Amino acid sequence: MKANVTIHRDFTISQIDDRVYSSFLEHLGRAIYTGIYEPGHATADADGFRGDVLDLVRALNTPYVRYPGGNFVSAYNWEDGVGPRESRPTRLDLAWRTRDNNHIGVNEFVDWCKKAGTKPMLAVNLGSRGLDAARNFIEYCNHPGGSYWSDLRRQHGWKEPHNVKLWCIGNEMDGPWQVGHKSADEYGKLANETAKAMRLFDKSVELVVCGSSSSNMPTFPDWEATVLDHTYDVVDHLSLHMYFANKEHNTLNYLAQAETLDRYIQSVSGVIDYIKAKKRSKKNVTISFDEWNVWYHSNEQDKKILEGDDWPDAPHLLEDIYNFEDVLQVGSVLNTFIRRADRVKIACIAQLVNVIAPIMTEEGGPAWKQTIYYPFLFASLYGRGTSLLAVVDGPTYKADVASDVPYLDLSVVRSTGGDALTFFVVNRHLTESLDFASALNGFPAARVVEHIQMTHPDLKAVNSAANPDNVVPKTVGGTLVDDGALRCKLPPLSYNVIRLSV
């Protein structure tokens, strides 16, 4: 089979916002405790943060990490996580039916972010709480001193303000499962007043308002229209979430789900444009896709905790063990964000450590890279710059979600400095290679730097503490630029990163 692609130096989509390669940590399972924080671990620093995890996070170069939730935030009192540890209360978390001793709170998280080379994206509780708690929270974090809440932070040992500039106004408030769930009208009014108050404190903050928690919600897309009608003038981004699953064990249907993601972004973009026109506004609200990942492997094993009455501390929850098939899915999701760079300005893989995460740890033991670590790593390293329009002529297949799903999925990025070109390419075909050719219009001096590839004979192959290098990338040959075109053969079910100097 053949797949032909055409790109041109001058045919661009948008500058890619680096924040598309952000992540997420929630007080859920072992994401925090024995994930990023484990005093007494052989690699732990003086603050109790695992050094092996910090090394893996730094390598990802993830610009922001969203915290502390997620569903957790909708019944969270941020004040529980500040002050002397011995005085902090242990609370029951209604979202995940666990206990939290609050040994990690906002101050420690900001310290961890600095060590990890990232920045905090904080969420406020608009479920069980509201405007007053939000305005106090931002004052505690960002005011230098001389007020009640800022002086309290200083008393707690953090003299300098945290200067957190990115804030989520609640989480998944469209979901009936959410503590404090509201209608679109109720939430829109509260979010608007909360955003106004936060902006009265600091006009420079960026605010993210809740959109739909999935495109399958019965309130989608009316939810977006109603919420934005209330908040358009005071927010910067609209939050969307989507998770991917292969419960039927149908690889082609599974990999086609990225098409649903693309339609989701397109539909919400249309709603944003409608409200912008309705308000006669010059302002552009963009999309923060601040929860996305594969999530289904752990569903059955989680039921015992989620349906029980034990209220355990930091249990093994949502610990999906990712396989090679998931590499292809994550690669296609990232390609979608790159192709939609004009709309999606923030995206957070959910989550970062242990909980549906690219990084896994054992308590008292090693940390290792899950299979999906690699496509996220390569996109973060080489997917910064300008997204180029790529016209694809190639074979397609019929799936449950669409009738014309391309076997070839790709995005193309020209580096910020303009001297490099990267193709991120997935061949979704189960059995056949693709003869890949891409015209390189406007890049007469292009030459291949490297071709990184991930393949595996077993779609269900995983990495583990005992075998952390079972599914890893390798460098392959045979890729060349010939007569103005990039040419190579893409194996079936392969993920590819092709880097050119231009």
Summary of the structure (lengths in Angstrom):
residues: 502
radius of gyration: 22.6
end to end distance: 27.9
largest distance: 70.1
contacts: 1816
relative contact order: 0.15
helix: 29%
strand: 28%
